[in-house]
Amino acid sequence: MLCVSTLLAFGIASTSVWSEEAAAPAANDEPVPVFTAAMIKDPANVEAGKQVWDGQCRHCHGNSAYPGKAPKLKPSSYQAEFVYDRVTNGFRKMPAWKAVFNQQQRIGVTAFIMGDEFMP
């Protein structure tokens, strides 16, 4: 009887520790930036984002990539946090770019895509 109660107690304790670890973000996770209109219009962000777009993104999302390489972007349908999340973490066939571009570059490409100058 003692063995069964010990195993059950261990199992419950192990499960609760596992649940806490699963719920806790990894130590190297960075917070999602809060995008403001000023941040999206900042010329430094827009220029940094244009460089990332021209060097990487346009190959799949730009006019010369159609038809079919990747979805055509519709920034008027998006919020900046959504774009930043897709750039950072990827989605389906789109790779995550977190390991390739630093946070400032990912903020920049988000600002560029969400800005007035963007033409996919």
C-alpha distance (Angstrom), angle and dihedral (degrees) to the residues before:
residue distance angle dihedral
M1 . . .
L2 3.77 . .
C3 3.81 90.6 .
V4 3.81 93.4 53.2
S5 3.80 93.8 48.2
T6 3.81 90.7 46.7
L7 3.80 91.4 50.7
L8 3.80 91.9 47.4
A9 3.79 91.7 48.9
F10 3.80 90.8 47.9
G11 3.79 91.2 47.9
I12 3.79 92.6 50.8
A13 3.81 92.0 46.8
S14 3.81 91.8 46.7
T15 3.79 92.1 49.3
S16 3.79 93.0 50.3
V17 3.82 91.8 49.2
W18 3.80 90.6 48.0
S19 3.82 90.9 49.5
E20 3.79 91.6 50.6
E21 3.80 91.5 49.2
A22 3.80 91.8 48.6
A23 3.79 91.9 49.7
A24 3.81 95.0 46.6
P25 3.82 115.6 86.8
A26 3.77 118.0 -119.1
A27 3.78 114.8 -94.5
N28 3.81 93.0 -114.1
D29 3.82 95.6 51.6
E30 3.76 113.0 119.7
P31 3.78 124.6 -147.4
V32 3.79 118.1 -105.3
P33 3.80 107.8 -106.2
V34 3.78 119.2 -115.7
F35 3.78 105.1 -118.5
T36 3.78 115.6 -143.8
A37 3.79 128.3 -176.8
A38 3.82 88.5 -108.9
M39 3.80 91.2 53.2
I40 3.81 92.0 50.9
K41 3.81 92.1 47.3
D42 3.83 95.1 44.4
P43 3.84 105.2 122.1
A44 3.81 91.8 -143.4
N45 3.81 91.6 54.8
V46 3.80 92.4 44.9
E47 3.81 92.7 49.6
A48 3.81 93.2 46.8
G49 3.80 88.8 48.8
K50 3.80 92.9 48.3
Q51 3.80 89.1 55.0
V52 3.81 91.6 51.8
W53 3.81 91.0 45.2
D54 3.81 93.6 49.1
G55 3.80 93.0 44.2
Q56 3.79 99.0 44.8
C57 3.79 121.8 -6.7
R58 3.79 101.8 53.6
H59 3.80 91.6 62.4
C60 3.80 89.2 72.0
H61 3.81 103.8 18.5
G62 3.82 103.2 31.0
N63 3.81 128.3 99.0
S64 3.80 92.8 -98.5
A65 3.82 90.4 55.8
Y66 3.80 95.6 65.8
P67 2.86 138.4 142.5
G68 3.71 106.6 46.9
K69 3.81 114.6 -24.0
A70 3.80 94.9 108.9
P71 3.79 137.5 -20.1
K72 3.77 117.2 -71.2
L73 3.79 107.4 -111.3
K74 3.80 119.4 -116.9
P75 3.81 105.1 -169.9
S76 3.79 93.4 178.6
S77 3.81 86.7 66.5
Y78 3.82 94.3 49.5
Q79 3.76 139.2 73.1
A80 3.80 118.4 -137.1
E81 3.81 93.1 -115.6
F82 3.82 89.6 56.7
V83 3.82 92.0 52.2
Y84 3.81 91.6 46.1
D85 3.81 90.8 50.4
R86 3.81 92.5 50.9
V87 3.81 92.1 47.8
T88 3.80 92.2 46.4
N89 3.81 101.4 40.4
G90 3.79 104.1 19.6
F91 3.79 124.9 -140.7
R92 3.79 131.2 -126.7
K93 3.83 106.0 -38.3
M94 3.80 94.3 -3.7
P95 3.80 110.2 96.5
A96 3.78 123.9 -130.8
W97 3.80 111.0 -105.5
K98 3.81 97.9 -163.8
A99 3.81 92.5 104.7
V100 3.81 92.5 46.1
F101 3.81 104.6 42.2
N102 3.79 125.2 40.0
Q103 3.78 121.0 -124.8
Q104 3.81 93.5 -96.6
Q105 3.82 91.2 54.0
R106 3.81 90.9 48.9
I107 3.81 90.1 48.8
G108 3.79 87.9 49.1
V109 3.79 96.1 51.8
T110 3.80 89.0 47.1
A111 3.81 89.9 52.0
F112 3.80 90.7 47.7
I113 3.81 93.8 49.7
M114 3.81 92.6 45.5
G115 3.81 93.9 42.5
D116 3.79 131.4 95.7
E117 3.82 94.9 -105.9
F118 3.80 96.4 59.3
M119 3.79 116.8 116.0
P120 3.82 112.6 167.4
